[in-house]
Amino acid sequence: MKQQTESDDVWSMRESYKKELTDIHAPAELIERTKIRAAAEEKKQKRHKRYRSVYLPAAVAAAVMLIVFCFPMWNRTAEKKGQESVQPYLGSTGEAPKSAEETEKLEEVILLQKKTVLPMGFLKEDAWTEELEGIQVKFVREGGTCIAAYAEENGYMVVSMKTTDLDGFREAVRRLLQNGGNLYEDRK
Amino acid sequence: MGAPELKTEEIIDKYADMVYRIAVNQTGSREEAQDIFQEVFLRLVRCRDRISGEEHAKAWLIRVTINCAKKHQASFWKKKVFLEETAKEEPDKKAERSYEAVENADSPVLRAVKELPEKYSSVVYLFYYEEMSIAQIGRVLGEKEATVKSRLYRARDILKIRLKGELS
């Protein structure tokens, strides 16, 4: 059909073109080389598919589990660290508190207050004065609490501790004075 | 029979000449055709899941080969080499250089087709060598039938002028 509708020139051109192209063949060496590369590529693709279908979901699942299980733990650790960061430390001669429980105990028992005048409680009859680390310290007991006060610049430092152990309290105040009244010195 | 059912080696054996011819037809260079040949079949391996049926595979190979050739022709490396070579070449050699592919002085039509703009040479190949219909060419190239028709018409006119006297 095409032959009938096309001019002789076109027909002749077409036949020549077909013949010229038909004479062109892909070199055998190129075909072999391509087959080898294609086989290698196929292997790579298979490995990639296996990775995507098996290893990738497994890795994602492991990551999710890690996050699910470890996140609350990290949270708790952070809370503990938060507590440790604000707790006071008493004295420089003793060992620094190691655990949160230990520091929690200290935090419960020691209270420091700066007062411009000596609190009225120290004027009671049962109040007494002792010299600790060369400083005159006034003591008084109120219920289950031991309270001490010593003069500082522009007022008094009042130390209170919920304890009946006077010796322990005295020791705590001594350590405080040794440390120059600074609870946090060893933490820095 | 779908393409995935054919082994890659079988597809290469079956379509090797076709891919190579298209590459030579489009680039005019056997060296470039070899690069394109390998690239096309490696792409086939990567895209095999998306190809269904032998007809689809053939159409896919034709289209990808034409696109690869186009990309190759436009690549920076090719342009750079071309510029450097043409700057050094003597005028006579410049004229011959574009025919290097064909290497054979008995291929006047192929040389003339190679000299056509790429959009014309692919249409000529598909129509005259693969004997595809205008509609089929339109589908393979993703062009409208009217566009294919007009390209074929223009290509034929250009070839007639260029080959005047060469074809008895």
Interface residues (C-beta under 8 A of the other chain):
Chain A: D9 V10 S12 M13 R14 S16 Y17 K18 E20 L21 D23 I24 H25 A26 P27 L30 I31 R33 T34 K35 R37 A38 A39 E41 E42 Q45
Chain B: T8 E9 I12 D13 A16 D17 V19 Y20 R21 V24 N25 Q34 F37 Q38 F41 L42 L44 V45 R46 V102 N104 D106 S107 P108 V109 L110 V113 V124 Y125 Y128 Y129 R156 L159 K160 L163 L167 S168
